[in-house]
Amino acid sequence: MIELVAGAVSLAQWRAVYEGAPVRLDAASAPRIADSAAAVARIVARGEPAYGINTGFGRLATVRIADADLATLQRNLVLSHAAGTGDPAPVPVVRLMMALKLASLGQGASGVRPETVALIEAMLARGLTPVVPAQGSVGASGDLAPLAHMAAAMLGVGEIDTGGARLPADAALAAAGLAPLELGPKEGLALLNGTQFSTAYALAGLFDADIAFRSALVTGALSTEAAKGTDAPFDARIHALRRHEGQIAVGDALRDLMAGSAIRASHREDDPRVQDPYCLRCQPQVMGAALDVLRSAAAMLATEANGVSDNPLIFADTDEILSGGNFHAEPVAFAADMIAMALCEIGSIAERRVAMLLDSALSGLPAFLTPRPGLNSGFMIPQVTAAALVSENKQRAFPASVDSIPTSANQEDHVSMAAHGARRLRDMAANVTMVLGIELLAAAQGCDFHAPLLSSDALEAVRARLRGDVPMLAEDRHMQPDMEAAAALIRSGAIVDAAALPLPGMVA
């Protein structure tokens, strides 16, 4: 059970929620939530204009709403804003979004009642996940459309994924013994305003990138062995002089992965080569820079996930309601762009290593890593697939944060585009995962040609793990199952686990 201590949830805890762990809000949040709801009641009783409580929304903020219509105002807000489109967001992402919203509301600055928070908790506990169309947010004024679909499901409108079926929301709630929510003043706006959709997708991309990054250290070291590359560029003294923390950490990791290798020892003397290609030699510099960027993005997302991005905000100690711009997802957009660039480069340099291994003039290995080139094509086309995936990621890596388009009759005249900037990350990570799976196959095949020489204990454990699922390619065969099996080992973290070394990453 992950207990969300509002404002102090770790990335590791968010990852556990993403991976399906049960979740609840820390009990210490209850007084803050109650105080905030009571403050809203007092603000309503004063009768003064208060945005989102007794006024319209966006450009309609100047329209005053009568007290008798305040509940209708909130319901209308939710239903009118549930205007998303596209395929549903994946259940793990929506669950993470709900948990992020729960933690935000738990800080007592949004004015929602305890029963509203309790319904989100109950839906998470019972595996009731709103069906949320993934397209339609521009990442400012909150992720309005996606969060509106979540809120609509709480009202019994729309659909809910129950884990085994998609049901009308009212039927799914009833089957779980839950009643649809009747919104109080401010509550619809509190549920809709916020960056939780963008942040959930960005965190999901970060978690996938973390696995890909550490796997790429392993496949990169194995490729170095397959090419009989030198570990001299991983010498700690080189990286200490440049001082970048990521570069130092990657150099250490690659050196540890290759420690004790008989393959490396076999060409330590009298090797005519002076320097390896950049894809081998510059791994600490490229992957180290990617690590620094990913860690920076992780820090930004950790802060965002623990913040309150609602508007307006309720300050119960003074009964004040203040309008601001915490809903603007620019930090998430920047973080997502950083993750996208890092993913692009991780895949790019890995594909170059695959291409190098297939080129006998560079690697000294049989052409296309097949014992009988010509009759067999070996890894010729898997490298083409890797190139296609890398090129696709390059196109997707263009920054989303540099775009903006005005909305709401120019009231919301600058937006972050964080939502689609974050949405692309899971697909980009999937592309990198397949590229790394292809590299794993190619590097292991290259090392097979060095028998009876063995690599390090860590890398031999990795090869053994792969060979448990995929045999050496002696003759051409249907390649896609091999590629899928290798990518599955990358995706699951099995390759990193097999290496059994503390490899650097961004999520503890």
C-alpha positions in Angstrom: 0.0 0.0 0.0 1.4 3.4 -1.0 0.4 6.1 1.4 0.4 9.5 -0.2 1.8 12.0 2.3 0.7 15.2 0.5 3.6 17.2 -0.7 6.2 14.5 0.1 5.7 11.6 -2.2 8.8 10.1 -3.8 9.3 9.2 -7.4 9.7 5.6 -6.3 6.3 5.7 -4.8 4.8 7.3 -7.9 6.4 4.5 -9.9 4.8 1.9 -7.6 1.4 3.5 -8.2 2.0 3.4 -12.0 2.9 -0.2 -11.7 -0.4 -1.0 -9.9 0.3 -0.7 -6.2 -2.8 0.1 -4.0 -2.9 3.7 -2.8 -4.5 5.8 -0.2 -4.2 9.4 1.1 -2.3 10.0 4.4 -4.9 10.4 7.2 -3.1 13.6 8.3 -4.6 15.3 5.2 -8.2 15.0 6.6 -8.1 18.2 8.8 -6.7 20.2 5.9 -9.3 19.1 3.5 -12.1 19.8 6.0 -10.8 23.2 6.8 -10.5 24.1 3.1 -14.1 23.0 2.5 -15.3 25.0 5.4 -13.5 28.1 4.1 -15.4 27.7 0.8 -18.7 27.6 2.6 -17.8 30.9 4.4 -16.7 32.5 1.2 -20.0 31.6 -0.4 -21.9 33.0 2.6 -20.1 36.3 2.2 -21.7 36.7 -1.2 -18.7 38.4 -2.8 -17.6 37.4 -6.4 -15.2 34.5 -6.2 -13.9 33.0 -9.4 -15.0 29.4 -10.0 -17.3 29.5 -7.0 -20.0 32.0 -8.0 -18.8 33.2 -11.4 -18.5 31.7 -14.9 -15.2 30.3 -16.2 -12.4 31.5 -18.5 -13.6 34.5 -20.5 -17.0 34.2 -18.7 -15.5 35.0 -15.3 -17.3 38.3 -15.2 -20.7 36.5 -15.3 -22.1 36.3 -11.7 -24.0 33.0 -10.8 -26.9 33.0 -8.3 -26.5 30.9 -5.2 -29.4 28.6 -6.3 -27.3 27.6 -9.4 -23.9 27.0 -7.8 -24.3 23.2 -7.9 -25.5 23.3 -11.4 -22.6 25.5 -12.3 -20.1 22.9 -11.2 -21.9 20.0 -12.9 -22.2 22.0 -16.1 -18.5 22.8 -16.0 -17.6 19.1 -15.8 -19.9 18.0 -18.5 -19.1 20.8 -20.9 -15.4 20.3 -20.5 -15.5 16.5 -21.0 -14.8 17.1 -24.7 -11.7 15.0 -25.2 -11.0 12.8 -28.2 -8.8 10.0 -29.4 -8.0 6.6 -27.9 -8.4 6.2 -24.2 -5.3 6.9 -22.1 -3.8 3.6 -20.7 -5.3 2.5 -17.3 -1.9 2.8 -15.5 -1.6 6.4 -16.6 -5.1 7.3 -15.6 -4.6 5.6 -12.2 -1.5 7.6 -11.7 -3.4 10.8 -12.7 -6.0 10.0 -10.1 -3.4 9.5 -7.4 -1.7 12.8 -8.4 -5.0 14.6 -8.1 -5.7 12.9 -4.7 -2.3 14.1 -3.4 -3.0 17.6 -4.6 -6.4 17.8 -3.1 -5.0 16.4 0.2 -3.0 19.6 0.7 -6.1 21.5 1.6 -5.9 24.3 -0.9 -8.6 23.3 -3.3 -11.8 23.6 -1.3 -13.2 20.1 -1.9 -15.2 18.2 0.7 -13.9 15.0 2.3 -16.5 12.9 0.5 -15.1 14.0 -2.9 -11.6 12.9 -1.9 -13.0 9.7 -0.5 -14.7 8.8 -3.8 -11.4 9.0 -5.7 -9.8 6.8 -3.0 -12.6 4.3 -3.3 -12.4 4.2 -7.1 -8.7 3.5 -6.9 -9.2 0.8 -4.3 -11.9 -0.9 -6.3 -10.1 -0.8 -9.6 -12.6 1.7 -11.2 -10.7 3.7 -13.8 -12.4 6.4 -15.8 -12.1 6.1 -19.6 -10.2 9.2 -20.5 -9.7 10.2 -24.2 -6.0 11.0 -24.5 -6.3 14.1 -26.8 -7.7 17.5 -26.1 -5.4 19.2 -23.5 -3.2 22.2 -24.3 -1.5 22.0 -20.9 -2.8 25.3 -19.5 -5.8 26.2 -17.4 -5.1 22.7 -16.3 -5.6 19.5 -18.3 -9.2 20.4 -18.6 -10.7 17.9 -21.0 -8.9 14.8 -19.6 -9.6 15.7 -16.0 -13.2 16.5 -16.9 -13.7 12.9 -18.1 -12.3 11.7 -14.8 -14.7 14.0 -12.9 -17.6 13.1 -15.2 -17.1 9.4 -14.3 -17.4 10.4 -10.6 -20.7 12.0 -11.4 -21.9 8.7 -13.1 -21.4 10.1 -16.6 -19.2 8.5 -19.3 -17.5 5.2 -19.0 -15.4 3.4 -16.4 -12.9 0.5 -17.0 -13.5 -2.1 -14.3 -10.5 -4.2 -15.1 -12.6 -6.7 -17.0 -15.0 -4.5 -18.9 -16.0 -1.0 -19.9 -19.3 -0.1 -18.3 -21.4 3.1 -18.2 -20.0 5.1 -15.2 -23.3 5.0 -13.2 -23.5 1.2 -13.6 -19.9 0.7 -12.6 -20.2 2.8 -9.5 -23.4 1.1 -8.5 -21.9 -2.4 -9.0 -19.1 -1.3 -6.6 -21.5 0.0 -4.0 -20.6 3.7 -4.7 -23.0 6.6 -5.3 -22.3 9.2 -7.9 -20.9 12.5 -6.6 -23.0 15.6 -6.2 -20.6 18.5 -6.6 -20.5 21.4 -4.1 -19.2 24.9 -4.8 -15.7 25.0 -6.3 -15.5 21.2 -6.6 -15.9 20.8 -10.3 -13.2 23.4 -11.0 -10.9 21.8 -8.4 -11.2 18.5 -10.1 -10.6 19.9 -13.6 -7.9 22.4 -12.9 -4.4 21.0 -12.6 -1.6 19.3 -14.5 -2.2 15.8 -13.3 -2.8 14.3 -16.8 0.3 15.8 -18.3 2.3 14.9 -15.2 1.1 11.3 -15.1 2.1 10.8 -18.8 5.5 12.5 -18.2 6.2 10.4 -15.2 5.2 7.3 -17.1 7.7 8.3 -19.8 10.3 9.0 -17.2 9.9 5.5 -15.6 10.1 3.9 -19.1 13.2 6.0 -19.9 14.8 5.0 -16.7 14.6 1.3 -17.6 15.8 2.0 -21.2 18.7 4.1 -20.0 20.1 1.4 -17.6 19.5 -1.3 -20.2 21.4 0.8 -22.8 24.5 0.8 -20.5 24.4 -3.0 -20.5 23.8 -3.4 -24.2 26.5 -0.7 -24.9 29.0 -2.6 -22.8 28.1 -5.9 -24.5 28.5 -4.2 -28.0 32.0 -2.9 -26.9 32.9 -6.5 -26.1 31.5 -7.8 -29.4 33.6 -5.3 -31.3 36.6 -6.1 -29.1 36.6 -2.4 -28.2 38.8 -0.9 -25.5 37.7 0.1 -22.0 40.3 2.8 -21.9 37.8 5.6 -22.7 35.9 4.6 -19.5 39.0 5.4 -17.3 37.8 7.4 -14.3 40.6 10.0 -14.8 39.2 11.1 -18.1 35.8 11.9 -16.7 37.0 13.5 -13.5 38.7 16.1 -15.7 35.4 17.1 -17.4 33.5 16.9 -14.1 30.0 16.1 -15.4 28.3 13.9 -12.8 26.4 11.8 -15.4 29.5 11.2 -17.4 31.4 10.1 -14.4 28.6 7.7 -13.3 28.3 6.2 -16.8 32.1 5.7 -17.1 32.1 3.9 -13.8 29.2 1.7 -14.8 30.7 0.7 -18.2 34.0 -0.1 -16.5 32.3 -2.2 -13.9 30.3 -4.1 -16.5 33.4 -5.1 -18.4 35.6 -5.8 -15.3 37.4 -9.2 -15.6 36.5 -9.8 -19.2 38.7 -12.4 -21.0 37.6 -10.9 -24.3 39.0 -7.5 -23.3 42.2 -9.1 -22.0 42.7 -10.9 -25.3 43.4 -7.7 -27.3 45.0 -5.5 -24.6 48.4 -5.9 -26.2 49.4 -5.5 -29.9 46.0 -4.2 -31.0 46.7 -2.1 -34.1 43.6 0.0 -33.5 44.2 3.3 -31.8 40.7 4.6 -31.2 37.2 3.1 -31.4 34.3 4.7 -33.2 32.4 7.3 -31.3 29.4 5.0 -30.7 31.7 3.0 -28.4 34.3 5.5 -27.2 31.9 8.4 -26.5 29.3 6.4 -24.5 30.2 8.1 -21.2 29.8 11.5 -22.8 26.6 10.9 -24.7 24.9 8.6 -22.1 26.2 10.7 -19.3 24.6 13.9 -20.7 21.4 11.9 -21.2 21.6 10.9 -17.5 22.0 14.5 -16.4 19.1 15.6 -18.5 16.9 12.8 -17.3 17.8 13.5 -13.7 16.9 17.2 -14.2 13.6 16.2 -15.7 13.0 13.8 -12.8 13.6 16.6 -10.2 11.2 18.9 -12.0 8.5 16.2 -12.2 9.0 15.2 -8.6 8.4 18.8 -7.6 5.3 19.1 -9.8 3.8 15.9 -8.6 4.0 17.2 -5.0 2.6 20.6 -5.7 -0.8 22.1 -6.0 -1.8 23.2 -9.6 -5.4 24.1 -8.9 -6.9 27.6 -9.4 -8.1 29.5 -7.6 -6.5 28.5 -4.4 -8.2 28.5 -1.0 -6.3 29.7 2.1 -8.4 28.5 5.0 -6.5 30.4 7.7 -7.6 33.7 6.3 -10.7 32.7 4.2 -9.0 34.0 1.1 -9.4 32.8 -2.4 -6.6 33.8 -4.8 -6.4 33.4 -8.5 -3.1 32.6 -10.1 -1.5 30.4 -12.7 -0.3 27.2 -11.1 -2.3 25.3 -13.7 0.2 26.3 -16.4 2.1 23.1 -17.2 5.3 24.8 -18.5 7.5 22.8 -16.1 6.0 19.6 -17.2 6.3 20.6 -20.9 10.0 21.3 -20.4 10.6 18.1 -18.5 8.8 16.1 -21.2 10.9 17.7 -23.9 14.0 16.9 -22.0 13.0 13.2 -21.7 12.1 13.1 -25.4 15.6 14.4 -26.4 17.3 11.9 -24.1 15.3 9.0 -25.4 16.1 10.0 -28.9 19.9 10.1 -28.2 19.9 6.8 -26.2 18.3 5.1 -29.2 20.4 6.9 -31.8 23.8 5.9 -30.4 22.5 2.3 -29.8 21.5 2.0 -33.4 25.0 3.2 -34.5 26.5 0.4 -32.4 24.3 -2.1 -34.2 25.4 -0.8 -37.6 29.0 -0.9 -36.6 28.8 -4.5 -35.5 27.2 -5.5 -38.8 30.0 -3.8 -40.8 32.9 -6.3 -40.9 35.3 -3.6 -41.9 34.7 -1.9 -38.6 34.0 -4.7 -36.2 36.2 -7.5 -37.6 33.1 -9.8 -37.2 31.4 -11.8 -40.1 29.3 -9.5 -42.3 25.9 -8.9 -40.8 26.8 -11.2 -37.9 26.0 -14.4 -39.7 28.4 -17.4 -40.1 27.5 -17.7 -43.8 26.8 -14.2 -45.3 25.3 -14.2 -48.7 23.3 -17.3 -48.2 22.1 -15.7 -45.0 21.2 -12.0 -44.4 21.7 -12.2 -40.6 21.0 -9.0 -38.8 20.7 -6.9 -42.0 17.1 -5.9 -41.7 16.8 -5.7 -37.9 19.3 -2.9 -38.2 17.0 -1.3 -40.8 14.2 -1.5 -38.4 16.3 0.1 -35.7 17.1 2.9 -38.1 13.4 3.4 -38.8 12.6 3.6 -35.1 15.4 6.0 -34.4 14.3 8.3 -37.3 10.7 8.2 -36.0 11.9 9.3 -32.6 13.9 12.1 -34.1 10.7 13.5 -35.7 8.8 13.1 -32.4 11.6 14.8 -30.4 10.8 18.3 -31.6 10.1 20.4 -28.5 6.4 20.7 -27.6 7.0 23.5 -25.2 8.0 26.0 -27.9 4.4 25.9 -29.4 1.4 27.8 -28.1 -2.1 28.6 -29.4 -4.6 30.9 -27.7 -7.8 29.5 -26.3 -10.9 30.7 -24.5 -11.4 33.8 -26.6 -7.8 34.9 -25.9 -8.3 34.8 -22.1 -5.9 31.8 -22.0 -3.5 33.3 -24.5 -0.3 31.3 -23.8 -0.3 27.5 -23.2 2.3 24.9 -22.7 1.3 22.0 -24.9 2.6 19.7 -22.1 -0.1 17.1 -22.6 0.9 15.9 -26.0 4.6 16.5 -25.2 4.2 14.0 -22.4 1.9 11.6 -24.3 4.6 10.8 -27.0 7.1 9.6 -24.4 5.7 6.1 -23.9 5.7 5.4 -27.6 9.2 6.9 -27.9 10.4 4.7 -25.1 8.8 1.7 -26.8 10.8 2.5 -29.9 14.1 2.7 -27.9 13.2 -0.5 -26.1 13.1 -2.3 -29.5 16.3 -0.7 -30.7 18.0 -1.9 -27.5 16.5 -5.4 -28.0 18.0 -5.5 -31.4 21.4 -4.3 -30.0 21.2 -7.0 -27.3 20.7 -9.7 -30.0 23.5 -8.3 -32.2 26.0 -7.8 -29.4 25.4 -11.3 -27.9 25.8 -12.7 -31.4 29.1 -10.9 -31.8 30.4 -12.2 -28.6 29.4 -15.7 -29.7 32.0 -15.5 -32.4 34.7 -14.9 -29.8 34.2 -18.3 -28.1 35.8 -19.8 -26.1 36.7 -16.4 -24.8 34.2 -15.1 -22.3 33.2 -11.5 -21.2 32.9 -10.4 -17.6 30.7 -12.2 -15.1 28.0 -9.5 -15.4 27.8 -9.6 -19.2 28.0 -13.4 -19.4 25.0 -13.4 -17.0 23.2 -11.1 -19.4 24.1 -13.3 -22.4 22.9 -16.4 -20.5 19.6 -14.7 -19.7 19.1 -13.8 -23.4 20.1 -17.3 -24.6 17.5 -18.8 -22.3 14.9 -17.2 -24.6 16.7 -16.7 -27.9 19.4 -19.1 -29.3 22.3 -17.9 -31.4 21.4 -17.1 -35.0 23.2 -19.8 -37.0 20.9 -19.7 -40.0 18.3 -17.2 -41.1 15.0 -17.6 -39.4 11.9 -15.6 -38.6 13.4 -12.6 -36.9 10.5 -10.8 -35.3 9.9 -13.3 -32.5 13.6 -13.0 -31.5 13.3 -9.2 -31.5 10.1 -9.2 -29.5 11.6 -11.6 -26.9 14.7 -9.4 -26.6 12.7 -6.2 -26.3 10.6 -7.9 -23.6 13.7 -8.6 -21.6 14.7 -5.0 -21.9 11.2 -3.7 -21.0 10.9 -5.9 -17.9 14.3 -4.9 -16.5 15.4 -8.5 -16.7 18.7 -7.5 -18.5 19.6 -5.0 -15.9 18.7 -7.5 -13.2 20.9 -10.2 -14.8 23.9 -7.8 -14.8 23.4 -7.6 -11.0 25.4 -4.3 -10.7 24.2 -1.0 -9.2 23.7 0.9 -12.5 22.9 4.7 -12.3 19.4 5.9 -13.1 17.0 8.6 -12.1 14.4 6.8 -10.0 15.5 5.1 -6.8 
